[in-house]
Amino acid sequence: MSLWTKNFREHEAVIQSQMASAVALAQKLGIPFSEAMEPYLQQLREAYERDFPVVQVVDESDLVTRFDGPEIEHDSPLAGTVAHVLGSLQTDLTKLALSIAGLSGMDSGQGKLPAELAPRLSGLARGSIIVGIKFMRGASKKGQLALPVTMDELVKSVRQAVQKLPIVPRFVDEDSISEGLIERLPDPAERDAILVAASRIAPSGHHGINEVNFLSKRTRTTKLTPHSRQVIRTAIAQPARASKRGTFSGVMRSADLDARRFDVRNVSGIGSIRCVYDEKFDSTVKNGLDYAVSVSGLYDVDSQGRPRLMVVDEIRLNSAGHKDIPLPF
């Protein structure tokens, strides 16, 4: 039972108890039961009309976001605003799913996801714009897609990453990201992917939206603002904990040109490394997808000491021999 359901049921029980007491008193005083019950029935109606739809969305979703702002602080927001919210959220979570799946070894091709990893709408509710997103359980396809893990394991990894998004706002300080986030999200590559997603979901202040709240099953609501967006974008431009220097070789995959990220796959003894680059490599990365590459720079490691996130200062394209390898879906 989620915290939202628990609170709703407790509120419902209080109203029902008060109604029972009112009926007992009415019986003693000779007051009609309907008259005694009406105020409490009205409270129950309001709770089910206003609060219960939100409780259902939270219970059935992996992520629930509430978009607030001057253009949507009423029951009938513009259809264009709702369409913008849904389209942007789908795009942002699709990119996060691609990043997490890529770090698990799945080849995402030209930015396409298998249906099992696509974000799905689980519900909408009034109260500004409240959107629930969930990911479906996938059939086990180990071997069918030439993956090192099953599709169920991939879906689980993506769901867990999406469910960690509400953690981020708690660690956004006035001008930096608190070190406490590293303890909550110890994998540098996953942390970076989640921060990139949070920076995209955070409002720009346009479209009449100035606040995005995450409604979590187990914890208090957290929010992102235009200021949060700027702080996170500054932090992800140059990950501060990348301090070890190295060179790694593999295949360039899953380039996110907007976020200036790509993966190097098939790194001997490591698997995948998520790479961060600056504008001087824009053309190299744009033209280097599927090339065998060597990358050099400062990197960060996970709790097992495995390199996971690199800030590259050199990219060497070795060959294009991987361009003709068929994608697994």
N, C-alpha and C positions, 0 to 999 in steps of 0.2 A: 504494500500500500504506500503510495507516495505521500509526501508531506502535505500536498494540496488536498488529496482525498481525505486524509486524516483530519485536517482542519475543517473541511467541509462537513464531514460526518459528525464531528464534535459540535459544530454550529447547529446542524440539523437536529441533533439530540437535545440540545439546550432549548430550542424552539418547541420541540415536541413535548418536553417535560413541562415547560411553561404553559403550553396549551392544555395539558392534562390537569395541571393545578387549577387553571381557569375554569375548566369544565366542572371539576369537583366543587369549586366555590360557587359556580352558577347553579349547580344542583341544590346546594344548601339555601341559596338566596332566591331560588325560583326564577332565575334569569334564563331565557332561551339559550340552548347550547350553541346554536348558530351564531348568536350575537357575541357570546364569550369567545368562540373559536376564531371569528373572522380576522382580528388583528394578527393572530399567529399564522393563520392560513395565508394571509397576504405576505408575511415575512418569508414563508416557505416558497410561495410563488416567485417572489423577487429573487430569492437565492437560486432557484432552479433556472430562472430566465437569465440572470446576470452572471452567476458564478459557476454553475455546473458545466456549461459548455466549455469554459476555460479549463476546469478540472479534467474533463474528458480529453481535451487536446493534450494537456501535459502528460496524462497517464499513457496515452497511445503513441507518444512521439519520442524520438531520440534527441530532438532539439526543438525548443519552442522560443520564438522571438516575438516580442511586442514592439511595434514601431510606433513612436509617439512624435507629435509635432503639431504646430498650429493648423496645418491643413487636414489633419485626420483626427482631431479631438472631438469627434461627434460620431453618430451612428451611421452616417452615410458618406464615407470618403469617396473622392472621385475615383471612377473606375480606372483611369489612367494611372493614378497613384498606386492602386492595388496591383495593377499589372506590372508596374515598375518594381514594386517590392518583391513579388513572386518571381519575376524573371531574374532579378539581380541575385536573390537568395539561391535560386537553383544554380545559376552560373558559379557563384562563389563556393557552394558546397560541392559541386561537381569537380571544380579544380582542386579542392582539398582531398576529395576521394581519389582523384588521379594521383596526387602526390603521395598519399599514404599507400595506395596500392602499388605504386612504382617502387617505393622503398621496401616493399615486401617481395619484389621480384616480378610483378606483373608488368607486361609490356603494354602500354596504353596506346600505342600507335599514334594516330593523328588526333590526339585529344579525345578519343572515344572511349566510353565505358561500356562494359557488358551490362545488361539490364539489371543484374543482381546488385550492382553497385550504384545505380542511379538513385538520387534523392527523390522521394515520393511525398506528395502532400498527404498528411494524416489528419488535417483539420484546420478550420478557420473559425475565429470567434470575434465577436465585437469587443470594443473597449480599445479604441484606436484600431490598429490592425494586428491581430494575434495569429501567427502562422505556426503550425506544427509540421515538422518534417521527420520522416522515418526512413530506414533502410530495411529492405526485405531480407529474409533469410535466403541464402543461395544454396542450390543443390551442390553436392560435393562433386567437383570436376577436376580433381587432381589427376594429372596425366593428359586429360582432354585438351587443356590449354597449355600444356608443357610448363606448369607452374611448380615452384618449390613448395607451395602450400595449397590447401583446398580452397574452393570458392567460399565455403563457410568461414574459414579462417580469415580470408580477405575481408568479407563482410563484417566480421567481428572487429577487425582492426580499424576499419573505416568508422564503424559505429562508435567505438571507444574514443577515437580522435574527435569526432563530432560532439560527443557528450562532454568532452573536456573543454570545449569553447567557453562555457560559462565561467571557467576558472580564471581566464585571462583578465577580465576587468578588475578583479580584486588586487592585481599586482601592477596596475598602471598608476604610477605616481605622477606628480606634477610635471616632471620633465624626463622621466626614465621608466624603465621596467624594473620592478623590484627583483632582487636576487632570489626571493622566495619562490618565484615561478620555476626556477631551475630544480628545486626540490620536488615540486609538484609534477613537473614535466621533465624528467631527467634525460630523455633521449633528445639530443640536440636537433636531429633531423625532423622528428615529429614535432618538437616544440616550434621550430622555425615554420613548418607547414601550417600549424595551428595559428601562429601569430600572423602569418600572411593572410590567412582566411579572416581572422578577426579584424585586420586593418581594412579588408574589403567590405566586411559587413558593417563596420562602424559607419555612422552617418557622416556625410560630407556637409550637411546643413542645407542641401538643395532638396527639391521635391517636397518641401514642407515637412521634412523629417529631421528632428534634431536630437533624437535619443532612441537607442535600440536596447531593449531589456531582454535578458535571457531568463526565462522562467524554468527553474530546475526542479526535478522531482524531489530532491533531498535537501537542498540548501536554499538560502535566501536569494532573492532576485539580484542579479548583477546587471550593470548597464555600461554601454559604450556611447560616447559623445563625439562631436567633431574634434574636441581636444584629445580624446583618447586616440582617435585616428592618427593625428599628427605625431603623438608620442610613440605609438607602435611603429609607424612608418619610419621614423628616425632610428628606432632601435634595430629594425630588421635590415636597414640599409648596410649596416656594418656590425654583424654579430660580435659582441665584445669578448666572448670567452674562447674564440678561435685563437690558440696561442702556439700550437705545435706546427712545425713546418714539415712538409712532405711532398712527394710526387706520386701520383697513382695513374694507372692506365686501365682503360676499359672502353666502353661504347657510350657515346652521348645519346641519351634518351630523354623524353618527357620535358622538353624545354617549355618554360613558362616565360614568355618574352616580356609580359607586363611586369611581372615580379622580379625579373632577371634571376631566374633559377633554372637549373637543369640537373639531371641525374647522370652520374657515370655508373654504368652497370657492368657486371661481370668483372669486377675488380678482384684479382686473385686473393683469396683468403679473407675477403671482406664482404663482397656482394655488391651493394649499392652505396654510393656516397652522394649526398645532396650538395650541390654547388651553388654558391652565390657569386655573381660577377657584377662589374660596373659597366658604364656605357661604352667604354672603349672596346668591349668584346661583343657589342650588339650584333654586328655583321657576322662575326665568326660563329656565334651561337646560332644565328638565324640560318646560316648556310651549312652548319656542321652537324645537324641532327642525323643520327645513325652512323656517324663516322667513328672509327677507332681513334681514340684521343689519349693524350697524356695531359694531366692537369697538375699544376703546382700551386702551393699557397699555404696559408695557415688553416689548421683544422681543429675541430673539437671532437671529443670522443664520448661514447656512452659509458655506462657504469662498468662494462666489461673491458674498457679500454679500446674498443673498436672505433676507428674513424667513421664519423657519420655526417659531419657538416664541414664544408671547406669554403673559405673565402679565397677564390682563385686570383692569382696575379699573373698566371701564364697558362695558355691553352695551345696545345700543339695537335693539329689534325694529322693523323698518321696515314689513314686510308679511308676510302669510302666503301670498303668491301662488304659492310653490313647493310648497305642500302637495299640489297636485293633479297634479304632474309624475309620470308613471309611472316606476317604478324599472326599471333595465335588466335585471333578472332576478328 
